[in-house]
């Protein structure tokens, strides 16, 4: 049941296109949250041994705080957000109490590989036909279209992921790409690796989303970390990155982009960092956070909304600052504590196994919260990254046990 769940989860773009895009139901992620709850109950009652880790404890504490605050504030959308945090507890519990086989991991990698190539093809099509698999209007994300700003530099292209969530490209696809590259490197499988790295670059830079572009750079940096052993290996990694960069440059030019105009209109649109909503958000943070620093405001109050609108934003547009304002020091102790423990666990696995895919996948999430507001880890790419981390962690332990038995 667990194996089937995560395998089907990789088809979320197709399933959500059907539920949300065709049948006008909810995005498929909601149904996967509900299904996860039933699988969690099955694990809880039918497993003889249950492992409880600090990550699981903090995820439960965060769920408890989030739920209590949500019910007290009665904020719009609270039920969905509480379900997200509860599902995270359930899925962490499931993953930590499941042993994934090498055959199953290979099956998942094959699906991820096809996902990357299909996503690249769809992105290229969207450059010429933006309406192809365009889900922006379903999320009320089509303001640029209504303002007449329909140009190749400002359109947000989400490839095949737009029907799941507006941020799914950044917070699911690039974690998946990171897992894929990390697995390939770990297993010394360089077949078509250059093609997949190139495909990720095409998707990133034609998305016209800046945090996504940086996420791509973060993901491919693991090549340098993995090949850190010798100078020759480092040079090879730099040559690979350089070759992909040059190839991307010529592709971008051939697709009709003017690099200068692109930089002015998209990359450096605000002119300077001090004029950006991310920097101006710091001012609002310094005003509101001290007023309710212990437990926070819950979510957007009228005064927070007005203050944010005054600087051209819909909210305090930095995730860490927003978390402190919304949840205070108490709530952020649980939330940031969960993130820190997960970061530490993924890094420990990476150091021990030299598989860096899951660690860099989570770095994408941490980076994203410097430029947007996202507290939920229920993105299927991040969940798959945690699955791969569990597999490599278990494999490392098994090898250590076998070696110990051989030595004795």
C-alpha positions in Angstrom: 0.0 0.0 0.0 2.8 2.4 0.9 4.8 1.5 -2.2 1.8 2.1 -4.4 1.1 5.4 -2.8 4.5 7.0 -3.5 4.6 5.5 -7.0 1.2 6.9 -7.9 2.2 10.2 -6.3 4.7 10.7 -9.1 1.8 10.9 -11.5 0.3 13.8 -9.6 0.7 16.2 -12.6 -1.6 14.0 -14.8 -4.0 13.2 -12.0 -4.4 16.9 -11.0 -4.8 17.9 -14.6 -7.8 15.5 -14.7 -9.3 16.4 -11.3 -8.7 20.2 -11.4 -8.3 21.0 -15.1 -10.9 18.7 -16.7 -13.5 17.7 -14.1 -13.4 21.0 -12.1 -12.8 19.3 -8.8 -10.1 20.0 -6.2 -6.4 19.7 -7.0 -5.3 16.1 -6.6 -3.0 16.8 -3.7 -6.0 17.2 -1.4 -7.1 13.6 -2.2 -3.6 12.3 -1.6 -3.6 13.9 1.8 -6.8 12.0 2.7 -5.5 8.8 1.4 -2.2 9.2 3.4 -4.3 9.5 6.6 -5.9 6.1 6.0 -2.5 4.5 5.2 -1.1 6.0 8.4 -3.9 4.5 10.5 -3.1 1.1 8.9 0.6 1.4 9.8 -0.3 2.5 13.4 -2.5 -0.4 14.2 -0.9 -3.2 12.2 2.9 -2.7 12.8 4.6 -4.5 15.6 7.4 -2.1 15.9 7.0 1.7 15.6 10.0 4.0 15.4 9.6 7.6 16.7 12.3 10.1 15.9 12.8 13.8 16.9 11.6 14.8 13.4 8.3 13.0 13.9 7.9 14.6 17.4 8.5 18.1 16.1 6.2 17.6 13.1 3.5 16.5 15.6 4.2 19.5 17.9 4.0 21.9 14.9 0.7 20.3 13.8 -0.7 20.8 17.4 0.3 24.4 17.6 -0.9 25.1 14.0 -4.2 23.5 14.7 -4.9 25.3 18.0 -4.0 28.6 16.6 -6.0 28.0 13.4 -9.2 27.1 15.3 -8.8 30.2 17.5 -8.1 32.6 14.6 -10.8 31.0 12.3 -8.7 32.2 9.3 -10.0 31.4 5.8 -8.3 28.2 4.5 -7.4 27.0 8.0 -8.8 23.5 7.5 -6.7 22.8 4.4 -3.6 24.1 6.0 -4.2 22.0 9.1 -4.8 18.9 6.9 -1.4 19.6 5.2 0.4 19.7 8.5 -1.4 16.6 9.8 -0.6 14.8 6.5 3.1 15.7 7.0 3.1 14.0 10.4 1.5 10.9 8.9 3.8 10.7 5.9 7.0 11.2 8.0 5.7 8.4 10.3 5.0 6.1 7.3 8.4 6.8 5.6 10.4 6.3 8.8 8.7 3.0 9.5 9.1 1.6 5.9 12.1 -0.1 4.3 12.3 0.7 0.6 13.9 -1.8 -1.7 16.5 -1.0 -4.4 14.1 -2.4 -7.1 11.4 0.0 -5.9 13.9 3.0 -5.9 15.0 2.1 -9.5 11.3 2.1 -10.5 10.8 5.6 -9.0 13.9 6.9 -10.7 12.7 5.7 -14.1 9.4 7.6 -13.6 11.3 10.8 -12.5 13.5 10.6 -15.6 10.5 10.5 -17.9 8.9 13.3 -15.9 12.0 15.5 -16.5 12.0 15.0 -20.2 8.2 15.5 -20.6 8.4 18.6 -18.5 11.1 20.0 -20.8 9.1 19.3 -23.9 6.0 21.0 -22.5 8.0 24.0 -21.4 9.4 24.5 -24.9 5.9 24.2 -26.3 4.7 26.8 -23.8 7.3 29.3 -25.1 5.5 29.3 -28.4 2.0 28.6 -27.1 1.5 29.9 -23.5 -2.1 28.5 -23.3 -0.8 24.9 -23.6 -1.5 23.3 -20.2 -1.8 26.8 -18.7 -3.5 26.6 -15.3 -2.8 30.1 -14.1 -6.3 31.3 -14.6 -7.6 28.5 -12.2 -5.5 30.0 -9.4 -6.3 33.6 -10.3 -2.7 34.0 -11.3 -3.5 35.6 -14.7 -3.2 39.3 -13.7 -0.4 39.8 -16.2 -2.8 38.8 -19.0 -5.5 41.2 -17.9 -3.0 44.0 -17.6 -1.8 43.5 -21.2 1.7 42.4 -20.0 1.6 39.3 -22.2 5.2 39.0 -23.3 7.8 36.2 -23.2 9.7 37.7 -20.3 7.0 38.0 -17.7 4.7 35.0 -18.4 5.1 32.4 -15.7 5.4 28.9 -17.3 4.8 26.0 -14.9 5.3 23.2 -17.5 3.1 20.2 -16.4 2.9 21.2 -12.8 0.6 24.1 -12.8 -2.6 22.1 -12.1 -1.2 20.8 -8.8 -0.2 24.1 -7.1 1.2 27.5 -8.4 4.6 26.7 -6.6 4.8 23.0 -7.6 7.4 23.7 -10.3 9.8 25.1 -7.8 9.0 23.0 -4.8 8.4 19.6 -6.4 10.1 19.5 -9.8 13.5 20.7 -8.7 13.6 18.5 -5.6 12.8 15.6 -8.0 15.6 16.8 -10.3 17.9 16.9 -7.3 17.0 13.4 -6.3 17.5 12.1 -9.8 20.9 13.8 -10.2 22.0 12.6 -6.8 21.0 9.1 -7.5 22.8 9.0 -10.8 26.0 10.4 -9.3 25.8 8.0 -6.3 25.5 5.0 -8.6 28.1 6.3 -11.1 25.5 6.2 -13.8 26.4 9.0 -16.2 24.2 7.9 -19.1 22.3 10.9 -20.4 23.1 12.8 -17.2 24.1 15.8 -19.2 20.7 15.7 -21.0 18.8 15.7 -17.8 20.9 18.6 -16.3 20.3 20.5 -19.5 16.5 19.7 -19.4 16.3 21.1 -15.9 18.0 24.3 -17.1 15.6 24.8 -19.9 12.6 24.4 -17.5 14.1 26.7 -15.0 15.1 29.7 -17.2 12.0 29.6 -19.4 9.8 29.5 -16.3 10.6 33.2 -15.9 10.5 32.7 -12.1 13.6 33.9 -10.4 13.6 31.7 -7.3 13.1 28.7 -9.6 16.3 29.7 -11.6 18.3 29.9 -8.4 16.8 26.6 -7.3 18.2 25.0 -10.4 21.7 26.4 -9.7 21.4 25.0 -6.1 20.5 21.6 -7.4 23.4 21.3 -9.9 25.9 22.5 -7.3 25.7 19.0 -5.8 27.8 17.8 -8.7 30.7 19.8 -7.2 30.0 18.5 -3.7 29.8 14.9 -4.9 33.0 15.1 -6.9 35.0 16.9 -4.2 37.5 14.1 -3.8 40.1 15.1 -6.4 41.1 18.2 -8.4 40.5 16.3 -11.7 36.9 15.4 -10.6 36.2 19.0 -9.7 37.5 20.2 -13.1 35.2 17.6 -14.8 32.2 18.9 -12.8 33.0 22.5 -13.7 33.4 21.6 -17.3 30.0 19.9 -17.2 28.3 22.9 -15.6 30.1 25.2 -18.1 29.0 23.2 -21.1 25.4 23.2 -19.9 25.5 26.9 -19.3 26.8 27.6 -22.8 24.2 25.3 -24.4 21.4 27.0 -22.4 22.7 30.5 -23.5 22.4 29.6 -27.2 19.0 27.9 -26.7 17.6 31.0 -24.9 18.8 33.2 -27.8 17.4 30.8 -30.4 14.0 30.8 -28.6 13.7 34.6 -29.2 15.0 36.0 -25.9 17.1 39.1 -25.8 19.4 38.6 -22.8 19.6 42.3 -22.0 15.8 42.8 -22.1 15.3 39.6 -20.1 17.6 40.9 -17.4 16.0 44.3 -17.3 12.3 43.1 -17.4 12.6 39.9 -15.4 15.8 39.3 -13.5 16.4 42.8 -12.2 12.9 44.3 -12.6 13.0 46.3 -9.4 16.3 48.0 -10.2 17.9 47.5 -6.8 17.4 45.1 -3.9 16.3 48.0 -1.7 13.4 48.6 -4.0 12.2 45.0 -3.9 9.2 43.8 -1.9 11.5 41.3 -0.1 13.6 44.1 1.3 10.6 46.4 2.1 9.0 43.4 3.9 11.7 43.8 6.6 10.2 47.2 7.5 6.8 45.7 8.1 8.3 42.8 10.1 10.1 45.3 12.4 6.8 47.0 13.0 4.5 44.0 13.6 6.6 41.3 15.1 7.4 43.1 18.4 3.7 43.7 19.0 2.9 40.0 19.3 6.2 38.2 19.4 5.3 35.2 21.5 2.3 33.7 19.6 2.0 35.8 16.5 -1.1 37.0 14.6 -2.2 33.7 13.0 -2.4 34.9 9.4 -3.0 38.2 7.6 -4.9 40.7 9.7 -6.4 43.8 8.0 -3.5 46.0 9.3 -0.9 43.5 8.0 -2.7 43.4 4.6 -2.8 47.2 4.3 0.8 47.6 5.3 1.9 45.0 2.8 -0.2 46.6 0.0 1.5 49.9 0.7 4.8 48.4 -0.4 3.3 46.6 -3.4 3.0 43.2 -1.9 0.2 40.9 -0.7 2.0 39.9 2.4 5.4 40.0 4.2 7.1 38.3 1.3 9.9 36.5 3.1 8.8 33.1 4.5 11.0 33.2 7.7 9.8 36.8 8.6 6.2 35.9 7.8 6.5 32.8 10.1 7.7 34.9 13.0 4.9 37.4 12.5 2.2 34.8 12.0 3.3 32.2 14.7 5.6 34.1 17.0 8.6 32.6 18.8 6.6 29.7 20.2 5.2 28.5 16.9 8.5 29.1 15.1 10.3 27.0 17.7 8.3 24.0 16.4 8.3 25.0 12.8 12.0 26.0 12.5 12.9 23.1 14.8 11.3 20.7 12.4 13.1 22.2 9.4 16.4 22.2 11.3 16.1 18.6 12.3 15.2 17.5 8.8 18.1 19.5 7.4 20.5 17.9 9.9 19.2 14.4 9.2 19.5 14.8 5.4 23.0 16.3 5.8 24.1 13.4 8.0 22.9 10.9 5.4 24.6 12.8 2.6 27.9 12.9 4.5 27.8 9.2 5.3 26.7 7.9 1.9 27.8 10.6 -0.6 24.2 10.7 -1.9 23.4 14.5 -1.8 20.2 14.5 -3.8 17.7 14.7 -0.9 19.8 17.2 1.0 20.0 19.6 -1.9 16.2 19.0 -2.6 15.5 20.4 0.9 17.9 23.3 0.3 15.6 24.3 -2.5 12.7 24.6 0.0 14.8 26.6 2.5 16.0 28.9 -0.3 12.4 29.4 -1.6 11.3 30.8 1.8 13.7 33.7 1.4 11.6 34.9 -1.5 8.1 33.5 -1.0 5.9 32.3 1.9 5.5 28.6 2.2 5.3 26.7 5.5 4.0 23.3 4.2 6.3 20.5 3.2 3.5 18.7 1.4 5.1 18.9 -2.0 5.4 15.6 -3.7 9.0 16.3 -4.8 10.1 16.9 -1.2 8.2 13.8 0.0 10.0 11.7 -2.6 13.3 13.2 -1.5 12.6 12.0 2.1 11.8 8.5 0.7 15.2 8.4 -1.1 17.0 9.6 2.1 15.4 6.8 4.1 16.5 4.3 1.4 20.1 5.4 1.4 20.2 5.7 5.2 18.9 2.1 5.6 21.3 0.9 2.9 24.2 2.5 4.8 23.2 0.9 8.1 22.8 -2.5 6.4 26.3 -2.3 4.9 27.8 -1.3 8.2 26.1 -4.2 9.9 27.4 -6.7 7.2 30.9 -5.3 7.5 30.8 -5.6 11.3 29.7 -9.2 11.1 32.4 -10.0 8.5 35.1 -8.4 10.7 34.0 -10.4 13.7 
